């Protein structure tokens, strides 16, 4: 708007320099002026006065409409970054024109249970000294009930408010308000908040024409605020999708690295075991070989962390009480941190169970507690661990890191809060990245592993943090989930087979294949090997009746392990199969559990592990024998 037009509007809106009676006279509605007749009867003077008042009122009305048109035009094609400034500017211009010295907006949220003060303007640069966020709607029930019902509230003076509006009266008196008009923000037929206009210098009364115009202001601001809400929700959704894709890509990369690394470790461990077997008992080289085996175990532990980040970690699933798991770690943690920080444990009783891996849940709790402790610098720190049950909706799930496929409903939660340094937006965007850390030293796998464990348990996680205000990690697990329940495979009684049983080994990695063949032959089995699925089928077809079992790698370039298994069992239905992979049993469970007479061993493994597995499947005739953890049997 040009300066001259602004000056005209300020002249017309000069009611803020007048008291109630003068302002009312100037802004009396056109309808009231036409019908008015003073007590002395008609006279040329009174007629002239009425005409002047009517002209002033019409002019004021037209200029008000012109102002609203300009303001509404400003919101057209406005980008998200400019919405707040435009709303604040609109509040200032309308308040000054209407002759009030305070204007503000409240926005409803959480199904109209709470509200925020989002914008305000004051003639004297007044700054609110009260709560701005999460204000309970019930606190101002009298006025908010009318606003939610899309009604306008005209307050001539706070002292005239009814007894039910005691909270509203105290609020207005605290602000020094002498009169106010409160208009609902209506969007799509529903009230989403309110816009208020208050006079603090002297009372300001509004006629019905002005009230109608200020209702239009409510519609304009409601559209702008809803636009801002929808755009922020869209950006949040886009950010979460990008984050999910990034995490998925990193997970695939981590899982792939761990798989290939486990194959290398399998070869190293296998050849070390062979060398140890061949060396004399007095050989000085045995200590070096033993050291190689020890280092290989440590490397395998690192790959298990990568698999945990990828959500493909090994799970020994059982029904767990999350509160019990949390208390166990809390007891250990408190013995270390109790001297440094105040530690509070609020674990709910009678919690529903979850399906989970005890070791991984323990790791998750310890990593979150350790992260909280490291975020606190100096004394006075408070760390709170709590568990419970919560019912969440899609709006809540939109603000979590893993929300795809997450249904609404009841979840068991674990929450870790601290009053530490908090995190910036940049740190929040990278906090779950592997190897990212804000510490001067460290590998940065703690929170990355937490996210992987949560993903592996079909849960989700929410993080809230601000610099200087601490952090809150909330992990949600589905109650009584069955997705992880390990189903026992039906046992099939098979005739006992002697140690000289014939085994087919299918493995595409040459070094690994040589090691596995050596293991089995040393265990007393006759072994035939094949580098891929098609070669295995040809070898099997030559003497299918002579083969008792097959050891098959799951990941091969030509045919996958489960495809090879299906083809072999078309030739011999009761063939026993042991799958192996650098991936975990959980990741391969989708293939193994659909097969009968099958089992699984994760790489890298010791010779006795494979020999024991094959022997028990053959000698005991039990195709659903206990699954063996990697590196067990040491």
Protein Blocks (a to p, Z undefined) as FASTA:
>chain_A
ZZklmmmmmmmmmmmmpcfklmmmmmgcfklmmmpccfkopafklmmmmmmmmmmmmmmm
mmmmmmmmmmmmmmgopafklmmmmmmmmmmmmmmmnopabdcddddeehhlaccdfbdc
dfklpacfbdfbhpafklmmmlmmmmmnopacddfbfklpcfklmmmmmmmmmnopabdc
dddddeehiafbdcddddfkbccdddfklmmmmmmmmmmmmmmmmmmmmmmmmmmmmmmm
mmmmmmmmmmmmmmmmmmmmmmmmmmmmmmmmmmmmmpcfklmklmmmmmmmmmmmmmmm
mmmmmmmmnopaccddddddfklmmmmmmmmmmmmmmmmpccdddddehiacddddfklm
mmmmmmmmmmmmmmpgcehiacddddddddddfklmmmpfblghpacddddddddddfbe
bpafklmmmmmpghiafbfbdjhlmmmmmmmmmmmnopacdddddehiapaddddddehi
aklmccdddddddddddfkbccddddfblklmmmmmmmmmmnopacdddfbfklmmmmmm
mmmmlpmbdcddfbdfkbcfklmmmmmmmmmmklccddddfbdfklmmmmmmmpghiacd
dddddfklmmmmmmmmmmnopakbccddehihZZ
